[in-house]
Amino acid sequence: LLVGSCLTILIAITLLGNIIVCLAITLDRRLRSLTNCIIVSLAITDLLLGLLVLPFSAFYELAKEWPFGSTLCNIYTSLDVMLCTASILNLFMISLDRYFAVTTPLRYSQLVTPSRVAVGLVVIWTVSLMVSFLPIHLGWNANGTAVQDTVPNCNKECMLEVNTVYGLVDALLTFYIPLVIMCTTYYRIFKIAREQAKRINHTWCYSSNAPMPPMVKEHKATVTLAVVLGAFIVCWFPYFTVFTYRGMWGDSRVKGTPMSIVLWLGYANSALNPILYGTLNRDFRVAYQHLLHC
């Protein structure tokens, strides 16, 4: 009962929080920016996870069996992989956007254009589709030649199979390499942002009534998104560590409670992002208040 209540609350927070993010950016003019277009993509990803994946994950977690058949199982696991990959790539794109905004503010509007953002989002969803539905439905992830879960089993299990090649390639391409690049990008951003902030604050202090300089706003947005990245690492690093371990040393080595813990810790990231925006970003906080009061 306690586990069921916790999972239900997590799903509700994921759905409600990401709906509010989408509404806030759509309705509040101050939030209509190219950066927030990517955040909307991230929120839609998390929302779809909450709608299409988490209810089935919660049912499977509580029932300990999968009664919906192998076809739906493979669709479910494909959606799970696709949406998690899309989250990572959206965060990767956000880190690049922040990098250009802070390091090349004068050329930002030339480098980051609506058409380039649109192309980036199309690439994100195309790649996410290609690393999920394609390998799972062709059996590239399974041990042996058969597509996963097409062989009848008495246990009624539904779990993503991971062989050595799929485990290493998928983890490297969709988590570890993007993660290293994102961390490097944010490290360089903070080095430059500290130097710029010292100069900006020195000038701004002389006029307390002056509006906040654009670069200060960029730095605040960067800090918010860096915390979002930190939460992502805490939530998903344990899962991908286990994922890689399963691929290298045996798909059946990690099951039961340990697997459930790292999986749901990863899912929790989809509920955290909207909360972090509202806590750390003033514009989002104001937009949330307007929405909730209405």
N, C-alpha and C positions, 0 to 999 in steps of 0.2 A: 504493500500500500504506500509506504514512504517513497520507494523508488518510483512507482507510478506517478505519484504526486509531483515529485521533483522533475521528472521528464515532461510532464504536462505543463508545468510552470515554465520550463526552459523553452518548449515549443511556442507557448503563448507569448513570451517575451520576444522571441525571435520574430514571430509574425508581426506583432504589434509595433515593435521597435523599428523594423525596417519599412513598414508601411508609413510610419510617421516621418522617417527620413525622406522617403520619396515624395510625400505630400509637402513637407517643409520646403524642399528645394524647388518643387513645382510652383508653389503658391507664393513664396517669399522672393521678391526681386533681388534682395541683397545676396541671396544664395545661388543665383543663376550665374555660374561661371563654368569654365571648361573643366577645372579641377573637380567641381561638384557633379559634372556629368559622369565622370569616372566613379565618383562616390555613389551616384544613383545606380550605375552598373553593378557595383559591389553590393549595394542594398538589394537590388533585384535578384542577384545571385543568392544572397542569404535568405531572401524571401522565398524563392523557389525551393531552396533546400528545406525550409520549414514547412512548405506545402506538400512537396512531392517525395521527400526522403525521410524526414524525421518522424512522421506518424508511423510509417512502416518499421523504422528502426526501433521505435518505442514498443510497438506491438511485438516485434521479434524478441526484444530484450525481455519483455514480461512473459510472453508465452513460451519462449525457449524452443520454438519450432516455426517453420515457414510453411503455411498451408496453401499458399497462393500459386504454387507451381513453378517450374523452372524458367519459363519464358518471362514471367513477371519478375522473378528473382534477378535475371540478367539485366532487365530494363532498370530495376531498382539499383543494382550495383553500378551500372553504367552512369545513371543520373548522379549517384553519389560521387563517383570519381570526377565526372564532368564539372559539377558545381564546385567541388573543392578546388579543382584545378583553376577554374575561372576566378575564384576568390584570390588565389595566389597571384595570378597574372594581373588582376585588377590592382592589387597592392603594389605589384612591380611597376605598373604603368603610373600609379600615383607617385611612387618614389622618383621616377624620371621627371614627371611634371614638376614636383617640388624642387628637384635639382636645377632645372632650367629657370624656374621662377626666382630662386635665390641667387644662383651663380651668374645668370645673364638676364637681369631684370629689364634692361633696355631692349634686348632682342627677343624677349619672351613671346610677345605677340606675333613675331615673325616665325619663331620656331614651333610654337604650340598653337596650331590653327584648328578651327572646327573640323575641317576635312581630315586633318591628320589624326585628331582624336577619334573621329568616326572610323577611320581605317584601323586604328589601333584596337578599338572595341570589337570590330568585325574579326580581326586576327585573333583576339583573345578567345572569343566564342568558337571560332573555327578550330583552333588548336585544342581547346578543351573538349570539343566533340571528337576530334581525331584521336586523342589519347584515351578515350573512355569507351565509346560504343564500338569503335573499330576493333581494337585488340580483344575486348571481352567477347564480342560476338563472332570473332574469327578464331578464338581459342589461343591467342598468343600469350595470354597471361597464365594459362593452366599448365599443370604438370601432365605431360602426355599430349596426345593429338586431339582429344575431344574438347568441345566447348564446355566450359565449367557448368556444373549442375544439370547437364543433359543426361548423365548416367543416373538411373534411379537409385536413391539411397533411403534407407529406412529411418534415418535420423531427421529427415526433413530440415536440413540445414540450408542456409543461404548466406554464404560468406564469399567475399572476393578472394579468388585463388591467386597466389603469387608465386611464380617461378623465378629463378635466378636472374634471367635476362630482363623480364618485365619489372621485377622489383628494383633492380639497379637503374635501368633506363628511366623508368617512370619517376623514381625518387630523385634522381639527379636532375632531370629535365624540368620537372614540375615543382620541385621544392628546394633542394640544396643549392643548385646553381642560381636560381632567382633570389634565394635568401642571401647568399653571399654578395651578390650584386646590390641588393637592396641595402644591406648593412654597410657596404662600402660607400654607396651613394649617400646615405644619411650621415656617415662619418664625415665625408667631404662637405656636405651641406652645413653641418654644425660648425665646422672649422671656419668656413666663410661667413656664416651667419653671426658668429660671435664677434668677428672683426667689424662687420657692417653695423651690428647693433651698438657697439661702442661709439662709433662715429655718429649714428643716427640719434642715439639718446643724448649725446653731448649737445647736439644742435637743437633737439626738440625741447630740452629742459628749459631753455630760455623763453619759451612761449607755451605756457600751460594750457591756454585756450585754443591752441592750434589743433586742427584735426590730426588724428593718428596717421603718420606717414604710411604709404602703401607697403614699404619694406617691413615695417613693424607688423603689419597684418599678415604678410607672407610668413614671417618668422613664427607668429602664433599658430598659423595653420600648419606649418611644418612640425612644430612641437606636438600638436594634436595628432597628426598622422604618424609621427614617430612612435607615440604611445600606442596607437592602433597596431603598428608593426610589432612592437614589443609584445603586446597581448597575443598577436598571431603566433609569434615564435613560442611563447609559453604554452599556448593551446595545442599547436600542431606538431612541434618538434618531437614530443614523446610518441605520437602516432607514427610518424615517418621513420623514427628509429626502430620501432617494432616492425613496421612494414618492410624495411630493408633487412632486418634480422630474419623475418619469415622467408624472404626471397632467397637469402644466402644459406640459411641453415635448416630450412624445412618449414613448409607451409603450415604444418599442424603443431609446431612448437609452442605457439602462443594462442590460446583460446580461453573461453570462459570469462571470468571476472577481469583479469588484467587487460584483455583485448577490449572489453566493454568500457573500462575506465578511460583508456587512451582515446578510444573512438568518441565517446561522449565529451571528453575534454576538448577534442577538436571541434565538435559540433557547437560547444558553448561559445566559441569565438564568434559565431554568427549572431548570437544574442548580445555579445559584449560591444560590438562596433557602434550601434546606435547610442548606447549608454555613454560610451567614451566621447562621442561627438557632443552630446548634450552637456557633459560635465566639463569638458575642456575648451570648447569653442563657443564664444559669446554669441555669435550670430545664430548658430544652431540652437543655443539655449533660449534665445529670445523667440525664435521661430517655433520651437516646441511649446513655449508658454502661450503664444498666440493661438496655436492649433488647439491646445487642450482647453483654453478658456472659451473658445468658440464651441 
